[in-house]
Structures are given as structure tokens and as C-alpha cells.
């Protein structure tokens, strides 16, 4: 089996090599998980911002890869799948994995989501109150539609904290993007993906009943199922 995996999106500038070699600033310091180390650097070049995930021995196991394979490869696959489903995510620019002395090494580069704010920061800054309930519910409906589109493709996000849901509400039509698809996986049915993710959303959102219903309206609009309660 070929131990190397690589995918790239051509950049006009700066050169990919510059992004890969720039020192950057840790936004997620290297931590030990899954038997290895993983961290994320923020790299700023030519007025643009990129995020570079670096991993050593950080793997997942499956029937296809019983001895482990870098989570970067799985996340890159999920990002490409989300894009094909019309689900906004950070643009994947580069992903590469290889084995060195029996240990997996991996790197992934994504472009920053300019103009977006995470729902976690949105609530911390009390922007929902300054925008009003109607606009807040428009945001939640947009989130519901986006997640439903992902689930309809039989993809389960699997890590839906508020910090992983980003919103651009500067335009009349709210835009929502999903981050951190490291734990995403494709399920046998859309309903399986839906059931898992909706339970996470309900458990981790802390919304009122009206807020949850606004999210469900958006979800039903795309998914077409009765999601008054998690499936």
C-alpha cells in the first residue's frame, strides 16, 4: 500500500512552500491525543491568513486502516465532501501524510474564514442581543440548513461545539460554515448522521425552546424530516 497521501489546491500567492515553512503562531498548542501529537499554527503572509495543522503519530483506526492512519487524511476527505455538498468550510489548500521511521507524519493547510465569527464568540460578545431575536433566529435557521445538507450527504460532523460553527452575518443573507471535521465520518444512512449530530447540537447549544425551534425550521427546510426532537 502507498503510505503517502497528498492533495493540493493551487495558490496564486503566497507560494505554498512559504506557508509550509513559515514559523506561525500556535492557536492550538501541540497536545497528545490518539497516541500522537497534533497542533495548529496560524500563519499570516501577504495580508492573508492560513491555518497549518501538524501531526506526528496522530491516527485513527478503522476496518480499512486497522493499524492506524493520520486523522488529517480523514479530515481532508471530509472537507472535500462537504464542499461537494455545498457546505461551507475553510478552503483546503494542502494535505499530505507520510511515514518516517515507522511513524505517521501529516500536515494540512486551510485558508482562514474572513468575516466569520464563531457562535461561541457570538454569544460571549452578546451579539445575539444587539442584533435582536429575529436576526438571531435567521442565523440559527441558516445553521440548521447547512447541517442538514451535510447530513443528507450521509456525512456526520461528530464534533458540534459552538466554537466549530462560524457565521457571517454582515450580509442580508446569513452564511454559516462548519469547522473541525477531524471526527467527521460517512454513515450508511442520512438518518444515522442526522440523529447523532442533532443530539450533539441540542446537548451543547444551551438554546431556549424558541431558539431550538428556529434551528429545526432551517433543518427541516433542507432535510424534510420532523426534527422537533433529536431523531
For each residue, the residues with C-beta under 8 A, 3 or more apart:
1:
2: 5
3: 97 98 99
4: 96 97 98
5: 2 70 73 95 96 97 98
6: 94 95 96 97
7: 76 80 92 94 95 96
8: 16 93 94 95
9: 91 92 93 94
10:
11: 14 15 16 19 93
12:
13: 46
14: 11 18 19 45 46 48
15: 11 18 19
16: 8 11 19 20 93 94 109
17: 20 21
18: 14 15 21 22 45
19: 11 14 15 16 22 43 45 50 52 93 94 109
20: 16 17 52 94 107 109
21: 17 18
22: 18 19 43 45
23: 41
24: 41 42 43 52
25: 41 42
26: 29 30 39 40 41 42
27: 40 41 42 51
28: 31 38 39 40
29: 26 39
30: 26 37 38 39 54
31: 28 37 38 39
32: 36 37
33: 36 37 38 58
34: 38 58 59 60 71
35: 57 58 59 68
36: 32 33 55 56 57 58 59 103 104
37: 30 31 32 33 55 56 57 58
38: 28 30 31 33 34 53 54 55 58 71
39: 26 28 29 30 31 53 54 55
40: 26 27 28 51 52 53 54
41: 23 24 25 26 27 51 52 53 54
42: 24 25 26 27 49 50 51
43: 19 22 24 49 50 51 52
44: 47 48 49 50
45: 14 18 19 22 48 50
46: 13 14
47: 44
48: 14 44 45 111 112
49: 42 43 44 111 112 114
50: 19 42 43 44 45 93 109 110 111 112
51: 27 40 41 42 43 90 109 110 111 112
52: 19 20 24 40 41 43 107 108 109
53: 38 39 40 41 72 75 106 107 108 109 110
54: 30 38 39 40 41 106 107
55: 36 37 38 39 58 70 71 72 104 105 106 107
56: 36 37 103 104 105 106
57: 35 36 37 103 104
58: 33 34 35 36 37 38 55 70 71 72 104 106
59: 34 35 36 65 68 69 70 71 104
60: 34 65 68 69 71 74
61: 65 66 67 68 69
62: 65 66 69
63: 66
64: 69
65: 59 60 61 62 68 69
66: 61 62 63
67: 61
68: 35 59 60 61 65 104
69: 59 60 61 62 64 65 73 74 97 104
70: 5 55 58 59 73 74 97 104 105 106
71: 34 38 55 58 59 60 74 75 106 182
72: 53 55 58 75 76 95 97 106 107 108
73: 5 69 70 76 77 95 97 106
74: 60 69 70 71 77 78 182 184 185
75: 53 71 72 78 79 95 108 181 182 184
76: 7 72 73 79 80 92 95 108
77: 73 74 80 81
78: 74 75 81 82 155 181 184 185
79: 75 76 82 83 89 90 92 110 181
80: 7 76 77 83 84 92
81: 77 78 84 85 153 155 184 186
82: 78 79 85 87 88 89 150 155 178 181 184
83: 79 80 86 87 89 92
84: 80 81 153
85: 81 82 149 150 152 153 155
86: 83 149
87: 82 83 146 149 150 153 177 178
88: 82 146 175 176 177 178
89: 79 82 83 92 177 178 179 181
90: 51 79 110 111 112 113 177 179
91: 9 110 111
92: 7 9 76 79 80 83 89 95 108 109 110
93: 8 9 11 16 19 50 109 110 111
94: 6 7 8 9 16 19 20 107 108 109
95: 5 6 7 8 72 73 75 76 92 106 107 108 109
96: 4 5 6 7 106 107 108
97: 3 4 5 6 69 70 72 73 104 105 106
98: 3 4 5 104 105 106
99: 3 102 103 104 105
100: 103 105
101:
102: 99
103: 36 56 57 99 100
104: 36 55 56 57 58 59 68 69 70 97 98 99
105: 55 56 70 97 98 99 100
106: 53 54 55 56 58 70 71 72 73 95 96 97 98
107: 20 52 53 54 55 72 94 95 96
108: 52 53 72 75 76 92 94 95 96
109: 16 19 20 50 51 52 53 92 93 94 95
110: 50 51 53 79 90 91 92 93
111: 48 49 50 51 90 91 93
112: 48 49 50 51 90
113: 90 116 166 168 177 179
114: 49
115: 168 170
116: 113 166 167 168 175 177
117: 121 122 125 127 166 167 168 169
118: 121 122 162 163 164 165 166 167 179
119: 122 123 139 143 162 163 165 166 167
120: 123 124 161 162 163
121: 117 118 124 125 163
122: 117 118 119 125 127 128 139 162 167
123: 119 120 126 127 128 162
124: 120 121
125: 117 121 122
126: 123 129 130
127: 117 122 123 130 131
128: 122 123 131 133 136 139
129: 126 132
130: 126 127
131: 127 128 135 136 169
132: 129 135 136
133: 128 136 137 210
134: 137 138
135: 131 132 138 139 169
136: 128 131 132 133 139 140 211 214
137: 133 134 140 141 210 211 214
138: 134 135 141 142 169 174
139: 119 122 128 135 136 142 143 167 169 174 176
140: 136 137 143 144 207 211 214 215 218
141: 137 138 144 145 174 214 215 217 218 221
142: 138 139 145 146 167 174 175 176 218
143: 119 139 140 146 147 165 167 176 215 218
144: 140 141 147 148 214 215 216 217 218 219 220 221 222
145: 141 142 148 149 176 218 219 221 222
146: 87 88 142 143 149 150 176 177 178
147: 143 144 150 151 157 160 178 197 201 219
148: 144 145 151 152 194 218 219 220 221 222 223
149: 85 86 87 145 146 152 153 222
150: 82 85 87 146 147 153 155 157 178 193 197
151: 147 148 154 155 156 190 193 194 197 223
152: 85 148 149 190 222 223
153: 81 84 85 87 149 150 190
154: 151 186 187 188 189 190 192 193
155: 78 81 82 85 150 151 184 185 186 187 193
156: 151 184 185 186 187 192 193 196 197
157: 147 150 160 164 178 181 183 184 197 200
158: 183 184 185 196 197 200
159: 164 180 181 182 183 184 200
160: 147 157 164 165 197 200 201 204
161: 120 164 165 204
162: 118 119 120 122 123 165 204 205
163: 118 119 120 121 179
164: 118 157 159 160 161 178 179 180
165: 118 119 143 160 161 162 176 177 178 179
166: 113 116 117 118 119 176 177 178 179
167: 116 117 118 119 122 139 142 143 174 175 176 177
168: 113 115 116 117 171 174 175 176 177
169: 117 131 135 138 139 174 175
170: 115
171: 168 174 175
172:
173:
174: 138 139 141 142 167 168 169 171
175: 88 116 142 167 168 169 171
176: 88 139 142 143 145 146 165 166 167 168
177: 87 88 89 90 113 116 146 165 166 167 168
178: 82 87 88 89 146 147 150 157 164 165 166 181
179: 89 90 113 118 163 164 165 166
180: 159 164 183
181: 75 78 79 82 89 157 159 178 184
182: 71 74 75 159
183: 157 158 159 180
184: 74 75 78 81 82 155 156 157 158 159 181
185: 74 78 155 156 158
186: 81 154 155 156 193
187: 154 155 156 190 192 193 196
188: 154 192
189: 154 192 193
190: 151 152 153 154 187 193 194 223
191: 194 195 225 231
192: 154 156 187 188 189 195 196
193: 150 151 154 155 156 186 187 189 190 196 197
194: 148 151 190 191 197 198 223 225 227 231
195: 191 192 198 199 230 231
196: 156 158 187 192 193 199 200
197: 147 150 151 156 157 158 160 193 194 200 201
198: 194 195 201 202 219 227 230 231
199: 195 196 202 203 230
200: 157 158 159 160 196 197 203 204
201: 147 160 197 198 204 205 215 230
202: 198 199 205 212 230
203: 199 200
204: 160 161 162 200 201
205: 162 201 202 211 212 215
206:
207: 140 211 212 215
208: 211 212
209: 212 213
210: 133 137 213 214
211: 136 137 140 205 207 208 214 215
212: 202 205 207 208 209 215 216
213: 209 210 216 217 228
214: 136 137 140 141 144 210 211 217 218
215: 140 141 143 144 201 205 207 211 212 218 219
216: 144 212 213 219 220 227 228
217: 141 144 213 214 220 221
218: 140 141 142 143 144 145 148 214 215 221 222
219: 144 145 147 148 198 215 216 222 223 227
220: 144 148 216 217 223 224 225 226 227
221: 141 144 145 148 217 218
222: 144 145 148 149 152 218 219
223: 148 151 152 190 194 219 220 227
224: 220
225: 191 194 220 231
226: 220
227: 194 198 216 219 220 223 230 231
228: 213 216
229:
230: 195 198 199 201 202 227
231: 191 194 195 198 225 227
